[in-house]
Amino acid sequence: MTDRVPASGTVHWVGAGLSTGSGLAALCATADRVLLWHRTADRAAGALAGLGLTGRAEPRALTPDALAAALEPGDVVVSMLPASGHAGLLAVCARAGAHFACSSYVSPDLLAHGEAARAAGLTVLAETGLDPGIDHLFAHSLIGRARARIGAHTPASYRLTSYCGGVPAVPNDFRYRFSWAPFGVLNALRTPARYLQDGTETTAGRPWEATRPLVLDGETFEAYPNRDSIPFIAHYGLPAAWTPRTFVRGTLRLAGWLKAWEPVFKELTTGDDERIAALARELAAAHPTTRADRDRVVLSVRLEVDAGAGRQWTGAYLLDVTGDAVESAMARCVSLPLALGVRHILDGSLPAGLQRAAQTPQRADRWLGELADEGLRFTLTLGQ
């Protein structure tokens, strides 16, 4: 087996969009060298200045040739580009012998490169942001605790729900602020959601039609399923002796969102791709995010296990973060776990091949402790 390529200590952070935040600053404190690649060197320098990192990272103008020429074996490339841009960057990394990290879901392209990366001694890290990312850490931590209490070989049934949302810190009439591309938000709503509810596999062709109230810490939200939850039953490594009753990964919105978005849902039902793209532009113009606006990120993961005869276990994590004038909550919650994952590529503790944020309860608990040390606050409630 090929040995893992030793990390060089140099990190290339590619892209400085809405999700670039204090995670980049954390890497500047630990990596030997950090380069920020953006559309132009001036824009990269401006992004560094905005984060208070002038002189701590090197601004660079992003072109494929320039990045390829700068890479050395063992460097780490962090892709903050849209998911469609990851495959091209990963191919550049493979040719240069560089490791790769992103916060996006594992795509077919990333999956296809996983075994080749392992053979080449390279780490490919994905699903290491907020959602996916911190949600995985919470889920694995809860499963590990429940397994220790109930027993992996004890027949039981369980319910696991994981809901995450970026919402306005101060509710508005639209009940939302765009924290990522409006077209992406609308397309996500056009994608059917598959999940398990009360023992039945269910597909919601229009996910918003499956919206239900969800009370967290005394506040009522609206929650709906998102994407395909079913594969994560296997990813989370739940005991084979446990039967899933409910397994849902989904999205949180402020109370009143379903009513406020009725005109949008009508367009999503009847419009073609061209109309939806135009609608995205209209919504972005009608509901702009200003420098005075503050966002809020809420993530809830809850696990209930019932082994019968009075043997029950319940645990829940809740993350609730509000942005400030320096950094949005979304940027903080995406970039900090991603930077943590990169640090573990740098220190050699992540093996070669395709990795996700958490693949064992032990790693999840260790990373959650490290995120808490970085100032990311969350609560764990057991037995309620």
PELIN-V445168 format. One record per run of one state. SS is the DSSP state (~ for helix, > for strand, _ for the rest). FROM is the first residue (numbers start at 1). LEN is the number of residues. If there is no record, write none. Layout:
ss = [SS,SS]
from = [FROM,FROM]
len = [LEN,LEN]
//
This chain:
ss = [_,>,_,~,_,>,_,~,_,>,_,>,_,~,_,>,_,~,_,>,_,~,_,>,_,>,_,>,~,_,>,_,~,_,>,_,>,_,~,_,>,_,>,_,>,_,~,_,>,_,~,_,~,_,~,_,>,_,>,_,~,_,>,_,~,_,>,_]
from = [1,10,15,22,31,33,39,41,51,54,55,57,62,64,71,76,80,83,97,99,103,108,121,123,127,129,131,133,134,151,156,169,182,191,193,198,200,205,207,211,212,217,219,226,228,229,231,236,242,255,257,261,262,271,273,287,295,307,312,323,329,347,353,357,361,374,378,383]
len = [9,5,7,9,2,6,2,10,3,1,2,5,2,7,5,4,3,14,2,4,5,13,2,4,2,2,2,1,17,5,13,13,9,2,5,2,5,2,4,1,5,2,7,2,1,2,5,6,13,2,4,1,9,2,14,8,12,5,11,6,18,6,4,4,13,4,5,2]
//
